[in-house]
Amino acid sequence: MNDLWSQLFNFTDYGELLSLVRNSIFAGAVLGVVGGLIGVFVMQRDMAFAVHGISELSFAGAAIALLFGANVVAGSLVGSLIAAVLIGLLGAKARDRNSIIAVLMPFGLGLGILALALYPGRSANKFGLLTGQIVSVDDPQLGSLLVIGAIVLIALLLMWRPLMFDSLDADVAASRGVPTRFVSLAFMVLLGLAVAVSVQIVGALLVLSLLVTPAAAAMRISSSPLAVPLLSVGFALVSVVGGILLALGSSLPISPYVTTISFLIYVVCRLIGARGSRRAVSQAG
C-alpha cells in the first residue's frame, strides 16, 4: 500500500522538480484556455466524436514524424489538419460525419502503432504520444504551442458570433446570410489545431478530457452564453494545471491525473445540475 501511495504521491524534492516543468505548466495553461473555449462549440455542434477521430490522425502524424526524426509537433499538426479538413468537407451531415470519423479512427491508430513499432528509439517517447509527457515541452515546443494557441484564440474571438449562431441553428443562420459552409470548415481547422497541441500534453487517447469534459461539466450547471465559456475554461485550467502539479510528485504519466480531476469536476457539476433541476420542478409544482 505504501509503495502504491509513493507512486501516486511523492513530494520529495518537489520544489526542485517544479522548475523542470515550468514550460509544461505554461503550455497546460494555454491548453486550458483554448480547450475550454473551443470545447463549448464542440458540445453545441455535437462533435465530441470528431475530437477523438482527429486525435487519432494527430497521433499518427506525430508517430510518423518521430519515426523519421522530424518535428513531432509539426507531424501532429499535419495529421490533425488532414483529419479536420476531411471531416469538414465530407461530413456536412451528422450521419456522414460519423461514418467518416469511424473510418479515420482505426486507420490513424493503426498507422500510428505501425510507426511506433518501427521506431528504434526510447519507449518513453512512444508511450508519451499516447498518454502525455510531463517534461517533454522544451522552449521551441512551448513557443510553437503559444503561437498555435494564440491563432486559435484570436480566430475564435473573431468568428464567435457567427460560429455561435451556426452552432445553435445552422438553417436559420444560413437564411440570415451566415456563410455556414465556411464557418464549419474554419471551425474544423481550429479544432484540428487545438487537438494537435493538446496531444503534446495529455496524449492522443485522452484529448477528450480537455476539449469535451470541461465544457460538458459547465453546461450541466449553467446555460448562460457568458458563464458557460468562463466555467469551461476554469474547469480545463484546474484539470490540466492540477494534473501537471500532481503528476510531478509521482512516477506515473500526467494523463491519469488530468482525466481524474476532469471527471470529478463533471460528476460534481452533474450532481449540482440534477439537484437544481429537481428544485425547479418542485417549485413549479
C-alpha positions in Angstrom: 0.0 0.0 0.0 2.8 2.4 0.9 4.5 1.6 -2.4 1.3 2.4 -4.3 0.9 5.6 -2.4 4.5 6.6 -3.1 3.9 6.0 -6.8 0.8 8.2 -6.8 2.0 11.0 -4.5 5.6 11.6 -3.6 6.5 15.2 -3.0 10.2 14.7 -2.0 12.3 17.5 -3.6 9.1 18.9 -5.1 10.4 22.4 -5.2 13.4 21.4 -7.3 11.3 19.4 -9.7 8.8 22.2 -10.1 11.3 24.3 -12.1 11.7 21.4 -14.6 8.1 21.6 -15.7 7.7 25.4 -15.9 7.2 25.1 -19.7 4.6 22.3 -19.2 2.7 24.5 -16.8 2.6 27.4 -19.2 1.6 25.1 -22.1 -1.0 23.5 -19.9 -2.5 26.9 -19.0 -2.7 27.8 -22.7 -4.4 24.5 -23.5 -6.8 25.0 -20.7 -8.0 28.3 -22.2 -8.0 27.0 -25.7 -9.7 23.7 -24.8 -12.2 25.3 -22.5 -13.4 27.8 -25.2 -13.4 25.5 -28.2 -15.0 22.7 -26.2 -18.2 24.8 -25.8 -18.7 24.8 -29.6 -17.7 21.1 -29.7 -20.6 20.3 -27.4 -23.0 22.7 -29.1 -22.2 21.1 -32.5 -22.3 17.6 -31.1 -18.8 16.9 -32.3 -17.2 15.0 -29.4 -16.7 12.0 -31.6 -14.9 14.2 -34.1 -12.3 15.2 -31.5 -11.4 11.6 -30.9 -11.2 11.0 -34.7 -8.9 14.0 -35.2 -6.7 12.9 -32.3 -6.1 9.5 -33.9 -4.8 11.2 -37.1 -2.8 13.6 -35.0 -1.2 10.7 -33.2 -0.4 9.0 -36.5 1.3 12.2 -37.8 3.3 12.6 -34.6 4.4 8.9 -34.6 5.5 9.1 -38.3 7.4 12.3 -37.5 9.1 10.6 -34.6 10.0 7.6 -36.8 11.7 9.8 -39.4 13.3 12.2 -37.0 11.1 15.1 -37.9 9.4 17.7 -35.7 6.8 15.9 -33.7 4.6 18.9 -33.2 4.6 19.6 -37.0 3.7 15.9 -37.6 0.9 16.1 -35.1 -0.4 19.3 -36.8 -0.3 17.8 -40.3 -2.3 14.7 -39.1 -4.8 16.8 -37.3 -5.4 19.2 -40.1 -5.8 16.4 -42.7 -8.4 14.8 -40.5 -10.2 18.1 -39.7 -10.4 19.1 -43.4 -11.6 15.7 -44.5 -14.3 15.7 -41.8 -15.3 19.3 -42.6 -15.5 18.8 -46.4 -17.1 15.3 -46.4 -19.1 15.3 -43.2 -21.7 18.1 -43.6 -24.4 15.9 -42.3 -24.1 14.2 -38.9 -24.5 10.6 -40.4 -21.8 11.2 -43.0 -19.5 12.8 -40.4 -19.8 9.9 -38.0 -19.1 7.4 -40.8 -16.0 9.3 -41.9 -14.7 9.5 -38.4 -15.3 5.8 -37.8 -13.2 5.1 -40.9 -10.4 7.6 -40.0 -10.0 6.5 -36.4 -8.8 2.9 -36.9 -6.7 3.9 -39.9 -5.0 6.6 -37.9 -4.5 4.4 -34.8 -3.2 1.6 -36.9 -0.8 3.8 -38.8 0.5 5.4 -35.6 1.0 2.0 -34.0 2.9 0.8 -37.1 5.2 3.9 -36.9 5.9 3.4 -33.2 6.6 -0.3 -33.8 9.2 0.6 -36.4 10.7 3.4 -34.2 14.0 2.2 -32.7 14.3 4.9 -30.0 13.3 5.1 -26.4 10.0 3.5 -25.4 9.1 6.6 -23.3 8.8 8.6 -26.4 6.3 6.1 -27.8 4.3 6.0 -24.7 4.2 9.7 -24.3 2.4 10.2 -27.6 -0.5 8.2 -26.2 -0.6 9.3 -22.6 1.3 12.6 -22.5 4.7 13.6 -21.1 5.1 16.0 -18.2 8.7 17.2 -19.0 8.5 16.9 -22.8 7.8 20.6 -23.5 11.1 22.4 -24.3 11.5 26.1 -25.3 10.9 25.6 -29.1 7.8 23.5 -28.4 6.5 26.0 -25.9 6.9 28.7 -28.5 5.1 26.8 -31.1 2.3 25.9 -28.7 1.9 29.6 -27.7 1.7 30.7 -31.3 -0.8 28.0 -32.3 -2.9 28.7 -29.1 -2.9 32.4 -29.9 -4.0 31.7 -33.5 -6.9 29.6 -32.3 -8.0 32.1 -29.6 -7.9 35.1 -32.0 -9.7 33.2 -34.7 -12.4 32.1 -32.2 -13.0 35.6 -30.9 -13.2 37.0 -34.5 -15.8 34.4 -35.6 -17.5 34.0 -32.2 -20.9 35.4 -33.1 -21.4 33.7 -36.5 -20.0 30.4 -35.1 -22.4 30.6 -32.1 -25.3 31.3 -34.5 -24.3 28.5 -36.8 -23.9 26.1 -33.8 -27.3 26.8 -32.4 -29.3 26.8 -35.6 -27.5 26.3 -38.9 -30.6 26.6 -41.1 -31.6 29.9 -39.6 -28.0 31.2 -39.7 -27.8 30.3 -43.4 -31.1 32.1 -44.1 -29.6 35.2 -42.4 -26.6 35.3 -44.6 -24.1 33.5 -42.4 -21.6 31.6 -44.6 -22.2 28.3 -42.7 -20.1 26.2 -45.0 -17.0 28.4 -44.5 -17.7 28.8 -40.8 -18.0 25.0 -40.3 -14.7 24.3 -42.2 -12.9 27.1 -40.4 -14.1 25.7 -37.1 -12.8 22.2 -38.0 -9.4 23.7 -38.8 -9.3 25.4 -35.5 -10.4 22.2 -33.8 -7.6 20.4 -35.6 -5.0 22.9 -34.3 -6.4 22.6 -30.7 -6.3 18.8 -30.8 -2.7 18.8 -32.1 -1.4 21.0 -29.3 -3.4 19.0 -26.7 -1.9 15.7 -27.8 1.6 17.0 -26.8 0.4 17.3 -23.2 -2.2 14.7 -22.4 -1.6 12.3 -25.2 -3.8 11.2 -28.2 -6.0 8.8 -26.2 -7.2 11.4 -23.6 -7.7 14.6 -25.5 -11.4 14.5 -24.7 -10.6 15.3 -21.1 -9.6 18.8 -22.2 -11.8 19.5 -25.2 -15.0 17.9 -24.2 -15.4 17.2 -20.4 -14.9 20.8 -19.1 -17.5 22.2 -21.4 -19.9 19.3 -20.7 -19.5 20.0 -17.0 -20.1 23.7 -17.4 -23.3 23.1 -19.4 -24.7 20.9 -16.6 -24.8 23.9 -14.2 -25.4 26.9 -16.5 -26.9 27.9 -19.8 -25.6 31.4 -19.8 -23.7 32.3 -23.0 -21.1 34.1 -20.8 -20.9 31.8 -17.8 -20.5 28.5 -19.8 -17.3 29.5 -21.6 -15.8 31.0 -18.4 -16.7 27.9 -16.4 -15.4 25.6 -19.1 -12.1 27.5 -19.2 -11.8 27.4 -15.4 -12.5 23.7 -15.3 -10.0 22.9 -18.0 -7.3 25.0 -16.3 -7.9 23.3 -13.0 -7.7 19.9 -14.7 -4.6 20.3 -16.7 -2.5 22.5 -14.4 -3.6 20.5 -11.4 -2.8 17.3 -13.2 0.7 18.5 -14.0 1.3 19.5 -10.4 0.1 16.2 -9.1 2.0 14.2 -11.7 5.2 15.9 -10.8 5.1 14.1 -7.4 4.7 10.6 -8.9 6.2 8.2 -11.3 3.0 8.0 -13.4 2.1 9.9 -16.6 0.2 13.1 -16.4 -2.9 11.8 -18.1 -4.5 9.8 -15.2 -4.4 12.9 -13.0 -5.8 15.2 -15.7 -8.6 12.9 -16.6 -9.4 12.1 -13.0 -9.7 15.8 -12.0 -11.8 16.5 -15.1 -14.1 13.5 -14.4 -14.6 14.5 -10.8 -15.5 18.1 -11.8 -18.0 16.7 -14.3 -19.6 14.4 -11.6 -19.9 17.3 -9.1 -21.4 19.5 -11.8 -23.8 16.8 -12.8 -25.0 16.3 -9.2 -25.4 20.1 -8.8 -27.3 20.3 -12.0 -29.6 17.4 -11.1 -30.3 19.0 -7.7 -31.1 22.3 -9.3 -33.5 20.7 -11.8 -35.4 18.8 -9.0 -35.6 22.1 -7.1 -37.0 23.9 -10.1 -39.6 21.2 -10.7 -40.7 21.2 -7.1 -41.1 25.0 -7.1 -43.1 24.8 -10.4 -45.4 22.2 -8.9 
